Each structure stands twice: as C-alpha cells, then as structure tokens.
Amino acid sequence: MAMAADAFSGAYNVYAPNIPGVGDCSAGCAIGGTSEASPLATGSYARILSSHANGLGNLTIWLYIEYAHHANDAMTPAGTPPTQQWGAYHDIVTGANGAYTALPGFDYTTGVSTFDIALLDAQIRR
C-alpha cells in the first residue's frame, strides 16, 4: 500500500522548540517520508481492525484479498495525480520514486496503491 509521504503537502507538522538535526520548529516543521507514512499506515490498520472487533487476524491478507477481488472492476481515471479506481483502491498510474515508475496495477513505487479506508473497511467480508 502507499501512503502520503510528501513533506510539502502539509499533512503532518511537528511543533517543538529544538528538534535534533532539524532545529527550531516552534512555528511548525513539515515532516514527510516514513515519518509521515508509517503513522498513517498504522492508524489505517488500527481503524479497520477495531471495526472488525480485532477478529481479522493479519490485515495484510485482507488487503490483498480485496485488491484481487476488485482487480477486474471498471477503472476510471480520476484526480491529481491520475489514478484508476479499483473498488476502494486508488491506483497511482504516473510518477516515480527515482528507482521505480508507477504503472497501472501493482508496481514497486506504490505497491497495490492507496485506498479509501472507510470503503475498504466496508468491503472486507465479515
């Protein structure tokens, strides 16, 4: 799965007077990379597991089951960056991370894609 990691999107800010290696962030410093994506992924996992009374076991298996179940759904380009929607998944189809390029379907840049947490939660068979 892919999560936001762009420090310039303003999604995750840290406020502290003296952060080692960064400096004064009293007015806020934008944080990205795994420091942004990891808490987002953990929170997503927690939300879905909690809504299923922690009875799903390994959530990763369910993510791939739902991805495979909707892999043949109609794909409609939408949004910026351009994505194709497969059920709850929003496959990023353009861009690169330096080593890999985003393509339709699974790729090494975005994995199985980003997803709508509420819709994916509803689609997971109880």
GUZA-183537 format. One line per 4 residues: number of its first residue (from 1); their letters; for each residue z, x, y of N, C-alpha, C, O. Coordinates in steps of 0.02 Angstrom, whole numbers, always signed. Each point is the difference from the previous one (the first is absolute). Layout:
BEGIN
NUM = A = Z:X:Y:Z:X:Y:Z:X:Y:Z:X:Y ~ ...;
***
This chain:
BEGIN
1 = MAMA = +0:+42:-59:+0:-42:+59:+0:+44:+61:+19:+58:-2 ~ -40:-86:+56:-1:+36:+64:+46:-35:+49:+4:-62:+1 ~ +29:+101:+40:+43:-27:+52:-17:+35:+65:-28:+55:+0 ~ +44:-86:+55:-13:+29:+66:+35:+67:+5:+57:+8:-22;
5 = ADAF = -90:+41:+51:+30:+66:+9:-22:+33:+65:+12:+59:+11 ~ -44:-97:+32:-25:+26:+64:+56:+1:+52:+24:-53:+21 ~ -3:+111:-2:+54:+7:+48:-16:-32:+67:+45:-16:+39 ~ -109:+8:-24:-20:-26:+65:-7:-76:+0:-16:-29:+52;
9 = SGAY = +29:-4:-109:-4:-72:-2:+62:-33:+30:+0:-59:+16 ~ +53:+98:-9:+61:-25:+31:+42:-43:-47:+45:-35:+23 ~ -59:+38:-87:+35:-42:-47:+71:+24:-15:+43:-40:-17 ~ -31:+104:+23:+65:+28:-19:+21:+51:+53:-32:+52:+7;
13 = NVYA = +85:-66:+29:+25:+45:+51:+72:+21:-16:+39:-39:-27 ~ -23:+101:+43:+67:+27:-10:+30:+13:+69:-34:+27:+45 ~ +97:-45:-37:+35:+10:+63:+62:+42:-13:+46:-22:-35 ~ -45:+82:+62:+58:+45:-7:-6:+55:+53:-55:+18:+19;
17 = PNIP = +111:+7:+4:-2:+50:+53:-27:+68:-22:-30:+36:+41 ~ +39:-17:-103:-22:+67:-21:-17:-1:-74:+44:+3:-43 ~ -108:-7:+28:-23:+1:-70:-25:+70:-16:-46:+24:+34 ~ +75:+9:-85:-21:+68:-17:-77:+4:-11:-28:-40:-37;
21 = GVGD = -3:+88:+69:-71:+10:-7:-43:-46:+43:-60:+10:+5 ~ +91:-61:+26:-37:-47:+41:+24:+4:+72:-41:+4:+47 ~ +106:-6:-37:+28:+3:+67:+31:-65:+22:+25:-38:-41 ~ -27:+25:+106:+31:-59:+28:-43:-62:-11:-57:-4:+24;
25 = CSAG = +83:-44:-60:-34:-64:-12:+41:-58:+27:-2:-55:-28 ~ +39:+67:+82:+41:-52:+29:-41:-60:+21:+23:-57:-4 ~ -85:+69:+26:-45:-54:+21:-43:-24:-58:-39:-47:+7 ~ +46:+78:-65:-38:-19:-59:-56:+48:-16:-37:+21:+44;
29 = CAIG = +30:-4:-107:-54:+42:-25:-34:-37:-57:+33:-25:-46 ~ -99:+22:+49:-38:-33:-54:+1:+44:-62:-10:+61:+4 ~ +21:-92:-61:+3:+36:-63:-54:-28:-46:-12:-61:-1 ~ -21:+104:-36:-52:-22:-46:+5:+37:-66:+51:+29:-17;
33 = GTSE = -106:-30:-20:-2:+33:-65:+45:-34:-50:+11:-60:+2 ~ +15:+100:-49:+43:-28:-51:+66:-26:+29:+33:-43:-31 ~ -13:+68:+89:+61:-25:+32:-8:-73:+23:+50:-35:+9 ~ -112:+13:-1:-13:-70:+16:-19:-39:-62:+26:-55:-12;
37 = ASPL = -70:+83:-29:-27:-36:-58:+53:-12:-54:+1:-53:-31 ~ +42:+102:+19:+50:-6:-53:+48:-58:+12:+12:-39:-47 ~ +18:+31:+107:+44:-58:+11:-38:-66:-5:+28:-50:-23 ~ -91:+49:+45:-39:-62:-6:-11:-18:-73:+7:-58:-19;
41 = ATGS = -24:+107:-23:-11:-13:-71:+65:-22:-34:+0:-47:-40 ~ +55:+81:+56:+64:-18:-30:+21:-71:+20:+24:-38:-42 ~ -32:+21:+105:+16:-67:+23:-44:-53:-33:+24:-54:-17 ~ -88:+70:+7:-45:-47:-34:+22:-12:-72:+4:-57:-23;
45 = YARI = +11:+112:-12:+25:-5:-68:+63:-44:-2:+5:-46:-41 ~ +43:+61:+85:+63:-37:+1:-10:-74:+12:+31:-42:-32 ~ -75:+26:+79:-13:-71:+16:-28:-37:-60:+23:-55:-17 ~ -73:+84:-16:-31:-33:-57:+49:-4:-59:+6:-53:-31;
49 = LSSH = +28:+107:+15:+47:-1:-55:+56:-51:+12:+18:-36:-46 ~ +8:+34:+106:+54:-47:+16:-22:-73:-7:+38:-42:-24 ~ -99:+28:+44:-23:-70:-4:-13:-22:-72:-8:-59:-13 ~ +6:+107:-32:-8:-16:-71:+66:+15:-38:-1:+15:-59;
53 = ANGL = +56:-20:+95:+67:+10:-28:+6:+66:-38:+35:+4:-51 ~ -70:+47:+75:+0:+67:-31:-19:-2:-74:+23:+42:-39 ~ -64:-90:+20:-19:-8:-70:-70:+25:-18:-23:-14:-55 ~ -10:+49:+100:-68:+22:-14:-2:+67:-38:-52:+17:-27;
57 = GNLT = +106:+19:+26:-2:+67:-30:-36:+47:+47:+14:+2:+60 ~ -61:+37:-87:-37:+49:+40:-53:-37:+41:-49:-25:-28 ~ +59:+21:+93:-45:-37:+43:-70:+29:+1:-49:-36:+11 ~ +43:+101:-21:-66:+32:+0:-48:-33:-49:-59:-8:+15;
61 = IWLY = +84:-10:-73:-42:-34:-50:-27:-65:+29:-59:-16:-9 ~ +101:-22:+42:-21:-64:+29:-51:+10:+56:-45:-41:+7 ~ +52:+95:+32:-49:+13:+52:-69:+10:-29:-49:-26:+26 ~ +45:+64:-81:-65:+12:-32:-25:-62:-37:-61:-12:-2;
65 = IEYA = +105:-27:-28:-21:-63:-33:-32:-46:+50:-54:-27:-12 ~ +86:+18:+70:-28:-45:+51:-64:+29:+30:-46:-38:+15 ~ +43:+103:-7:-61:+32:+26:-58:-13:-49:-54:-20:+21 ~ +66:+31:-85:-53:-11:-51:-19:-74:-4:-58:-17:-8;
69 = HHAN = +108:-27:+14:-13:-72:-4:-46:-24:+56:-40:-46:-10 ~ +45:+77:+68:-40:-22:+58:-59:+46:+15:-33:-8:+51 ~ +20:+57:-95:-53:+49:+13:-69:-32:+5:-44:+29:+32 ~ +33:-86:-63:-65:-32:+3:-3:-56:+51:-50:-36:+4;
73 = DAMT = +102:+28:+36:+0:-51:+53:-55:+17:+51:-22:+57:+5 ~ +2:-107:+32:-49:+11:+53:+30:+49:+51:+58:-7:+20 ~ -97:+55:+0:+23:+50:+49:-31:-15:+67:-62:-3:+7 ~ +103:-7:+43:-24:-17:+67:+21:+55:+48:+60:+10:+11;
77 = PAGT = -108:+25:+19:+19:+51:+49:+37:-32:+59:-20:-53:+24 ~ +73:+85:-2:+38:-28:+56:+40:+55:+33:+16:+51:-31 ~ +1:-62:+94:+49:+42:+34:-23:+69:+20:-57:+20:-11 ~ +103:+16:+42:-10:+69:+20:+58:+41:-26:+56:-15:+21;
81 = PPTQ = -64:+64:-63:-63:+23:-26:-31:-52:-48:+35:-45:-23 ~ -100:+52:+10:-31:-48:-46:+35:-1:-68:+11:+52:-30 ~ +5:-111:+7:+31:-8:-66:-36:-53:-39:-38:-40:+27 ~ +50:+39:-92:-24:-53:-43:+62:-30:-33:+42:+37:-26;
85 = QWGA = -36:-103:+28:+59:-31:-27:-11:-20:-72:-50:-33:-17 ~ +96:+53:-27:+1:-17:-71:+67:-33:-12:+49:+35:-12 ~ -45:-100:+13:+65:-34:-8:+44:+21:+58:-18:-9:+58 ~ +76:+37:-73:+48:+22:+52:-16:+70:+26:+31:+23:+48;
89 = YHDI = -79:+11:-79:-15:+69:+17:-52:+5:+55:-46:-41:+4 ~ +54:+90:+39:-47:+13:+55:-25:+72:-11:+32:+48:+22 ~ -88:-43:-54:-28:+65:-18:-32:+32:+61:-47:-27:+29 ~ +72:+85:-9:-29:+38:+56:-63:+33:-27:+3:+36:-49;
93 = VTGA = -60:-48:+82:-64:+24:-27:-32:+55:+42:-55:+23:-17 ~ +88:-1:+70:-26:+55:+39:+57:+47:+19:+58:-18:-3 ~ -76:+79:+22:+50:+48:+21:+11:+54:-52:-27:-3:-55 ~ +67:+52:+73:+15:+56:-45:+66:+31:+19:+25:-11:+55;
97 = NGAY = +3:+50:-100:+63:+34:+15:-9:+76:+0:+49:+37:-1 ~ -111:-15:+3:-14:+72:+0:-25:+24:-67:-47:+39:-4 ~ +78:-62:-50:-20:+20:-67:-40:-55:-35:-44:+16:-41 ~ +58:-79:+56:-32:-56:-34:-25:-51:+50:+25:-4:+56;
101 = TALP = -73:-36:-78:-30:-52:+42:+18:-68:-28:-1:-10:-61 ~ +16:-37:+105:+14:-69:-22:-66:-33:-19:-50:+5:+36 ~ +50:-38:-93:-59:-35:-26:+22:-69:-25:+60:-12:-7 ~ -107:-34:-6:+19:-64:-30:+33:+10:-68:-23:+42:-39;
105 = GFDY = +75:-79:+26:+37:+7:-63:+51:+56:+4:+17:+23:+55 ~ +8:-2:-113:+50:+54:-2:-31:+65:+26:-56:+17:-18 ~ +93:+19:+58:-20:+67:+22:+63:+41:+11:+55:-27:+4 ~ -64:+93:+2:+57:+45:+8:+28:+1:+71:+51:+32:+12;
109 = TTGV = -84:-66:+35:+25:-3:+68:+51:-56:+8:+53:+11:+29 ~ -69:-71:-54:+43:-58:+10:+24:-31:-66:+33:-51:+1 ~ -49:+82:-58:+22:-28:-64:-31:-68:-12:-60:-9:+6 ~ +102:-40:-22:-25:-68:-10:-2:-39:+64:-19:-59:+0;
113 = STFD = +39:+88:+55:-6:-29:+67:+67:-20:+29:+52:+13:-29 ~ -55:-45:+86:+59:-31:+30:+4:-72:-25:-48:-24:-31 ~ +103:-10:+43:+3:-69:-23:+44:-42:+45:+42:+25:+37 ~ -55:-90:-41:+40:-50:+34:+61:-13:-44:-7:-29:-54;
117 = IALL = +65:+50:+75:+60:-3:-42:+16:-71:-21:+14:-12:-58 ~ -15:-36:+105:+18:-69:-16:-51:-30:-50:+20:-34:-47 ~ -84:+47:+58:-51:-28:-46:+4:+33:-68:-5:-35:-51 ~ +14:+100:+48:+7:+34:-65:+61:-26:-37:-3:-12:-60;
121 = DAQI = +58:+4:+96:+61:-27:-31:-12:-68:-30:+24:-14:-55 ~ -62:-29:+90:-15:-67:-26:-47:+3:-60:+4:-43:-44 ~ -48:+92:+42:-49:+4:-54:+29:+28:-65:-26:-13:-54 ~ +80:+52:+59:+30:+29:-60:+26:-57:-42:+40:-41:+22;
125 = RR = -63:+39:-83:+19:-54:-46:+74:+6:-17:+25:+53:-19 ~ +9:-108:+25:+72:-1:-12:+14:-13:-73:+59:-3:-20;
***
